[in-house]
Amino acid sequence: MIVSLHVKNMVLIDEAEVEFGGGLNILTGETGAGKSILLGAVNIALGTGNFRDYVPEDAEYALVELVFASDQESVRKKLEKMEIPWEDGEIIISRKYRKGRSVSKVNGETVPLSFVRELSSDLIDIHGQHEHQSLLYPAKHLEILDEYAGEELAALKQKCALEYHAYVSAARKLSRARSDEAGRAKETDFLRFELQEIESAGLRPGEDEELEARYQVLSNGRRIMEALAEAAGLTGCRTSEGAADEIGRALRALNAVRGFGGELDGFCRMLEDIEGMLGDFNRGLSEYMDDFTFDEQELQKIDERLDLLNRLKAKYGKTIEAVLAYRKEKEERLRILQNYEAYLQELRTEYEKAKKDLLLTAKEISAVRKRCAGPLAEKIKKALVDLNFLEVQFEIRFALLDKPCESGIDAVCFQISTNPGMPLRPLGEVASGGELSRIMLAVKAVMAQQDAVDTLIFDEIDTGISGRTAQKVSEKMAVIAGKHQVICITHLAQIAAMADSHFQIEKYPKDGKTVTAIRPLDEEQSVAELARILGGAEITQAVLDNAREMKELAAKTKKYQC
């Protein structure tokens, strides 16, 4: 359940904190007081709303924080999967907006908005002002039935979705293969040409890199040879003149005076080291010059080979490895084309199997749906009678789709008759706005009996109803609140009278601007608020007495229901 809601800098709300209780929480107030802002704040915190339409331009930031208490196993598993700490069943979901960006956190840990949406689906169910309009569409009817069918159907639908994707893939491959048949001979010839071109090249992985390195050496062969000869001459590598001879003469001169002390011995040792290093250099240079060859024909062959490799890489892949992979892929394609009838038969077999598997699972899904449809229809009918549909008939009818889809092969339609003697007709054709609102409440009441979600929010479920019907709706809300926390925004005194916790939302001027505040009402304040709803501009003693009587009757009704 929701323990508290904290809102800061949202439209007319500077800052507000609401602590909700169990059972039925009612929010009332004048039209335009800001009731929708609170619901919008909840949607924003849960990732289904956007700050954009709620944050004042002069606000530095905006914040919405929801504190939940839950002991659901599904919630625990989701938090553990994200490694989010969870103590004493408390879950704090917050979303903060600053400078065009928002950050969502769960128990202090930053999380993706998608995770907040996933987590909140186990914590709360929100019925918005216009959600009942979705009952006009058969897709919603199927969704309700599937939700009622529960885990058994969920597992089958997951299997069906995988089989449907396999079926679509098999159908696409078969269709493409059939359309390709006309150009098969042309493609076969082209593949043979490509494979022959690659095969005749005799490619070897890494060959291009080796040739590039050798090419760099050979293409600069003359310059290398000239540089080697010049270096050999200067260092005395292959002559009696050069640096080696000069250093030898210098060393002999110093050796003649080496024994006279001072730093002479050190200079001699340094010059000996230089002579030794230069000797090593000259021997290595001489060996390199002996081994180095410059062959114009080899350079031309390498150049031609590199041209061939680069052409192949330009056509078939950026590297030799990619070209070889391309060859393997095309060899497989050629094998298919050369054995095309066998390939088509493989695809037909794959398609037929995928279709058979899909239809088999779809039939299992249909069986589960039909088994659940009867009990669900009876429960909805009973709930409708409780909501003042006294002569109602209600059925769930099935039709087959032209072809299977991701969720099976069923089309489902809610059929209703609200007057004696009138035939059952599709819900969307006969129900008024007020009736749709009550029918959705009946559905919610039925689903709440098996729903593990702790909290249900109803935003103006009273659309289009009054009098005895409103009383029946209030009683149904109280029944739902017996098993769930219910938060309800309403304009009807009959529903507000049933409150276990009553909150008033009001606007008032502050520092030259209008702000919205929310406050909990005690018993007498609740009576006064009911009188406001009943009496309008002038609240007389008679209206107050009526409001008090309404509260007393609501208390007796709740006591009787318990």
Beta strands, then each sheet from edge to edge (+ up, - down):
strand 1: 2-10
strand 2: 13-19
strand 3: 24-28
strand 4: 61-69
strand 5: 90-98
strand 6: 101-106
strand 7: 109-110
strand 8: 124-127
strand 9: 393-405
strand 10: 408-417
strand 11: 425-426
strand 12: 455-459
strand 13: 485-489
strand 14: 501-510
strand 15: 513-521
sheet 1: 2+ 1- 4+ 5- 6+ 7-
sheet 2: 8+ 12+ 13+ 3+ 14+ 15-
sheet 3: 9+ 10- 11+
end
